[in-house]
Structure formats: C-alpha cells, structure tokens
C-alpha cells in the first residue's frame, strides 16, 4: 500500500536519478520512524522520508505563494459574496463541473 502521492513521486524518478543519503538517528527517533512506517503502510523508512521531504517542499511553495499574494494588490473586494463564489468554485472542482 502506498501513501497518497507516493505512486506519482515514484513514477517521476528513475533509479539512475537517485542518490544515497546516510543519516544518524537517536534510538528514539529511529523507533518513531519505524513506527510511522508500520502504522502508515510504507514499505521502507526511505519511502517515509521521501514523503516528509515532498510535504516540506509543498509547504515551502505554499508559503512563497502566500507571501506573493500578500504583497500583491487585491484584484477584487474580499467579502461574503467573494467567499460564496469561491466555495462554489471549490464544489464545482470537486464534482468535476
């Protein structure tokens, strides 16, 4: 069983593109990683770490987008009508309309 997003990640990485990184962990951290691997259905600790790194990349990208948005001029007034339209767009996206 692959965690969400992992099959996509694996499809886009060839074995030739991978390198090795050795890390040292305390016993308690290693135990935590091992437990996460078991509980979340990862095959290896490497899969778990790949997922953590990917999530961190996404968080950093989101932060950059938020900072960019915060420093830009407002394109439209943000009020109850704006959020109503935004909620409808999200519903339409989820249902494929």
HELIX and SHEET records of a PDB file:
HELIX    1   1 UNK A    6  UNK A   11  1                                   6    
HELIX    2   2 UNK A   15  UNK A   17  5                                   3    
HELIX    3   3 UNK A   27  UNK A   40  1                                  14    
HELIX    4   4 UNK A   45  UNK A   71  1                                  27    
HELIX    5   5 UNK A   80  UNK A   95  1                                  16    
END                                                                             
